[in-house]
Amino acid sequence: MNGTMLRPAVLYVRGKMFVLGTRHDDLPAAPLEGPAAEATVAKLLGDPVNYTYVRSFLSAVTEIGAQSARDKDVLPVLVRALQRGTLKIAELPIHPTTSLEIKKTGKLTLSEVSWGETAGIYPTKTSKPTEQEKYNPAQWDDAKLLSLMKARAAIHDVAKRNSQVRKNSNFSKFTNFLKPYHCIENFPPLDPEITQDVKWFYISSKEKEPSVHPGTSGTELVKSYGEFYCNGGGDVKKGAAYILFYKKSS
């Protein structure tokens, strides 16, 4: 397979995200060089999942595929490829440049209801994102990210008044980098529409429907966030998703 036909590989380690590509790829951040690059790949390959992924990636690169197959250890093959410029690696920002600051260190308190209700929702730029677009925050839409974080703040607030919510606190090595986006320290202030009277929310495939919260009567829609992308599940199909909020009708 020609190197130009490969998609860059996105790899994760210790809460950081990296992209590995060929010399033909235009990476979204400046490539690491020298000892920094070598130290980074050594850490990445310490994870068995990354190791298997990188071995497969190397075997598909024309210039080094045969060499990778012969060498039992992936690390020296990868280091030589970086030194020669056949491959390059860059660290991706864990969040895009946006008016919303996302803290990754220090005190971070998970909103279990945010993760439980919106884990499969992403602020992607396109309606049919690739896996990399979904799981690479550097490729998210800034305005949609801010809107989604406002919706998550509202969900967290509503859960204080309505216990009929899904909660989850489990993260895998593949999803751990998403945790800061569900922590209350990173939530923006509530929008004015999210008052103490707002006691329900609903994830819908339509921006303004249903106008009454399902399972209730005498409620009205007060705020809608989106459009986002949803992996699918529950009442929402894969594709467009909106997060709607309701209160009792006046």
C-alpha positions in Angstrom: 0.0 0.0 0.0 1.3 3.4 -0.8 2.0 5.7 2.1 -0.1 8.5 0.7 -3.2 6.3 0.9 -2.9 5.8 4.7 -4.7 7.9 7.2 -2.6 9.1 10.1 -2.8 7.0 13.2 -4.1 8.6 16.4 -2.5 7.2 19.5 -3.2 7.8 23.2 -1.0 7.6 26.3 -1.3 9.0 29.8 -4.1 11.5 28.9 -2.2 12.8 25.8 -2.9 12.3 22.2 -0.5 11.9 19.3 -0.8 11.5 15.5 1.6 9.3 13.5 1.7 9.9 9.8 3.9 9.6 6.7 6.1 12.3 5.2 3.2 13.0 2.8 0.7 13.9 5.5 0.0 17.4 6.6 -0.2 17.0 10.4 -2.4 19.4 12.5 0.6 20.2 14.8 4.3 20.7 14.4 6.1 17.3 14.3 8.3 16.3 17.2 12.0 15.8 16.4 15.1 14.1 17.7 15.1 12.8 21.3 11.6 14.1 22.0 10.1 12.1 19.2 12.1 9.0 20.2 11.0 9.3 23.9 7.4 9.8 22.9 7.2 6.7 20.7 8.9 4.6 23.4 6.1 5.6 25.8 3.4 5.0 23.2 4.7 1.5 22.4 4.6 0.6 26.1 0.8 0.2 25.6 0.0 -3.1 24.0 -2.9 -1.7 22.0 -0.7 1.1 20.6 2.0 -1.5 19.8 -0.3 -3.7 17.8 -1.8 -0.6 16.0 1.6 0.8 15.1 2.9 -2.6 13.9 0.0 -2.8 11.5 0.5 0.8 10.4 4.2 0.2 9.7 3.5 -2.9 7.6 1.3 -0.8 5.3 3.9 1.8 4.6 5.7 0.9 1.3 9.1 2.2 2.4 9.3 0.2 5.6 6.7 -2.6 5.3 9.1 -5.4 4.6 11.5 -4.2 7.3 8.8 -4.1 9.8 7.8 -7.7 9.1 11.4 -8.9 9.5 12.0 -7.0 12.8 10.4 -8.5 15.9 10.7 -5.2 17.8 8.6 -2.3 16.4 10.5 0.5 18.4 13.8 0.5 16.4 11.9 0.3 13.1 9.8 3.3 14.1 12.7 5.3 15.4 14.7 4.8 12.2 11.7 5.8 10.1 11.3 9.0 12.2 15.1 9.7 11.9 14.9 9.3 8.1 11.8 11.4 7.7 9.7 8.5 6.4 7.3 9.0 9.2 6.6 11.9 11.6 4.7 12.2 14.8 3.1 15.2 16.5 1.2 15.8 19.8 -2.3 17.0 19.3 -3.9 19.5 21.7 -6.4 17.8 23.8 -8.9 20.5 23.0 -9.1 23.0 20.1 -8.5 26.7 20.4 -11.8 28.0 21.7 -13.2 30.7 24.0 -13.8 27.9 26.5 -10.8 26.8 28.5 -10.6 23.1 29.2 -8.5 22.2 32.2 -6.7 18.9 32.0 -4.9 19.0 35.3 -5.6 20.1 38.9 -8.9 19.4 40.6 -11.4 17.9 38.1 -14.7 16.6 39.3 -16.5 14.2 36.9 -20.2 14.8 36.2 -21.4 11.3 36.1 -24.7 12.3 34.5 -22.9 14.2 31.8 -20.8 11.1 30.9 -23.8 8.8 31.4 -26.1 10.8 29.1 -23.8 12.4 26.5 -20.8 10.1 26.1 -21.7 9.3 22.5 -22.2 12.9 21.4 -19.5 14.9 19.6 -19.2 18.5 18.4 -18.0 17.5 14.9 -17.8 19.8 12.0 -19.4 17.4 9.6 -22.6 15.3 9.8 -20.8 12.2 8.8 -17.5 12.3 10.7 -14.7 9.8 10.4 -13.5 8.0 13.5 -10.6 10.4 13.7 -12.9 13.5 13.5 -15.0 12.1 16.3 -12.2 11.3 18.6 -9.8 14.1 17.8 -10.8 17.2 19.7 -8.4 19.3 17.6 -10.8 18.7 14.7 -14.0 19.6 16.6 -16.1 22.7 15.8 -15.3 25.4 18.4 -18.8 26.9 18.5 -20.4 23.4 18.8 -18.0 22.5 21.6 -19.0 25.5 23.6 -22.7 24.7 22.9 -22.2 21.1 24.0 -20.4 22.1 27.2 -23.3 24.5 28.0 -25.7 21.6 27.4 -23.7 19.4 29.7 -23.7 22.0 32.4 -27.5 22.3 32.1 -27.8 18.5 32.3 -25.7 18.4 35.4 -27.9 21.1 36.9 -31.2 19.4 36.0 -30.0 16.2 37.6 -30.1 18.0 40.9 -33.9 18.3 40.6 -34.6 15.1 38.6 -33.0 11.8 39.6 -34.3 9.9 36.5 -31.0 10.2 34.7 -28.3 7.8 33.5 -25.0 8.1 35.3 -21.6 6.5 34.5 -18.1 6.9 35.9 -16.3 4.3 33.9 -13.6 5.3 31.3 -11.4 3.0 29.2 -7.9 3.8 28.0 -9.5 4.9 24.7 -12.0 7.3 26.3 -10.1 8.7 29.2 -8.9 11.7 27.2 -12.6 12.8 27.0 -13.0 13.0 30.8 -12.1 16.7 31.1 -15.1 17.5 28.8 -17.4 16.0 31.4 -15.9 17.7 34.5 -17.8 20.4 36.3 -14.8 22.7 36.6 -14.9 23.0 32.8 -18.6 23.7 32.5 -19.5 27.2 31.4 -22.1 29.3 33.3 -25.7 28.2 32.8 -27.7 30.0 30.1 -30.5 32.3 31.4 -33.2 29.8 30.2 -31.9 27.1 32.5 -33.7 28.1 35.7 -34.8 26.1 38.7 -38.1 25.4 36.9 -36.2 23.4 34.2 -36.5 19.8 35.4 -36.3 17.7 32.2 -34.1 17.2 29.2 -34.3 15.0 26.1 -31.8 14.1 23.3 -33.6 14.3 20.0 -32.8 14.1 16.3 -34.8 17.2 15.7 -33.9 20.7 16.9 -37.4 21.8 18.2 -39.2 18.5 18.7 -40.8 17.1 20.7 -42.3 20.4 22.0 -43.5 18.5 25.1 -41.1 16.3 27.0 -42.0 12.6 26.3 -43.6 10.9 29.2 -44.9 14.2 30.7 -47.8 16.5 30.1 -48.0 20.2 30.5 -44.3 20.8 29.8 -42.8 23.2 27.3 -39.5 23.5 25.5 -37.3 26.3 26.7 -33.9 25.7 25.2 -32.3 23.6 22.5 -28.6 22.9 21.9 -27.0 21.5 18.8 -26.6 20.3 16.1 -24.1 17.6 17.3 -23.2 14.2 16.1 -24.5 11.1 18.0 -23.1 7.6 17.8 -26.7 6.3 18.2 -28.5 4.7 21.1 -31.6 5.1 23.2 -34.2 7.3 21.4 -31.7 8.9 19.1 -30.5 7.3 15.8 -26.9 7.7 14.6 -26.5 11.2 13.1 -27.7 14.6 14.1 -28.6 15.2 17.7 -29.9 18.0 19.8 -30.2 18.4 23.5 -33.6 19.8 24.5 -34.7 21.3 27.9 -38.2 21.6 29.4 -40.1 23.1 32.2 -43.8 23.1 33.3 -45.9 25.2 31.1 -46.9 28.6 32.4 
